[in-house]
Amino acid sequence: MKLCEKCGSLMAPVKKEDAVVLVCNKCGKQTSIEKGKVFKLKEKMTHEPLDSIPVVDDTRETLPITNAECPECGHNKAGWWTQQTRSSDEPETRFYRCQKCKKTWREYS
């Protein structure tokens, strides 16, 4: 394969009459191919370090806080969320996570 010198897009081989030419799908530029020549991809795409997503703090919780007594330590503040754990005609299950000891428990409605 070859990249177009005009726009940089990948050129595709197309049969024209008795010959095969490379044609850019974006701008239409055509380049002839030497008979018997084989094309191989030579450019290697590399990613810059900025392409990755930095993890600042993987222990940060953004759950809403409510007054709920922890069955483990007795602390009265817990984060909560809901999740559908049974069939769709059943109510959601509410989960709690203690702000002090990080114990998780559930409450069925």
N, C-alpha and C positions, 0 to 999 in steps of 0.2 A: 504494500500500500504506500501511497505517497500523499503528502499534504500539499494543498494548493498554495502556490507562491503568491497569489493575489489576495486571498482572504483567510488562508490557514485551515480551511475545512478539509476533511478527509476526501480524497478523490477515489471514485469507484470505477472499476473496469467495465466498459461498455463495448459490445461488438458493433462495429461500423463497417459495413460492406465485408471486405475480406480481412480486415485488421481489427485489433482490439486497441482502444484508446482509453485513457483515464479521463473521466469527466467529473468536475466539481459539481455536486448537487446544489450548492448554494449560489455560486456566481456563474456557473456554466463554462468555465475555462476548460479547454481540452489540451491534453498532452499525449503525444504518441509514445508507444512502448516499443523498445527495441525487441526484435524477434528473439524468442528464447530466454528473455530476461525474467528472473523470478524476483518478486517483491516480498520483503519481510519487514515487519514492523521494527523500526530501529529506535524510536523515541520511547523512553521510559518515563511514565508519569510519577512524580514524587510529590508527597504532601509536606507542606511546611509545618513546623511545630505549632503555628497559630491555627491550624485546621482542627486540632484536637480541643475538646472541651475540658477546661480545668475544673477539678473538683475542689471547691473551697473548703467545705465542711460537710462531710457525709453523715454527721450525726445530728444535724439541725432538724428539728421537727417543727412543722408549721400547722399543727393541729389546733382546732379551737379548744379552749380550756373551759371546763365546767366544774361544779362542786360535786364530787363523787368520792365516796370513801373507798380506799384501796383495801381489798381483803387481805393483802400480804403485810403491809406496814402501817395501815391506818391513816395515811396521809389523805387530805380531803380535796386535792386538786388533781384532775386527770384530763388528758387530751382525749378527744373522742372522734369517731367516724362511723359511718353506716355502710353496710355492704349487703347485697342480696345473696344470701347463702342457701336459701331454699327455693322452691318453685315461685314463679312470678306472681301467683295469686296469694302468697303468704307475705306477711310484713317483713321489713328489713331487720337485720340483726345489728345492734349497736355495740361497737367495741370501745373499750376504754383503755388508756395507758397511763399509769401512775407517773406523775411528774418527778417523784422522788426516787422510787426503786425501779421504775420502767417495767413493772409487771403489767401484762395485758390480760384483760378478762372481757367477757361478753355478756350482753343482756338481751334476752329475747323479748319482743313486744307481744 
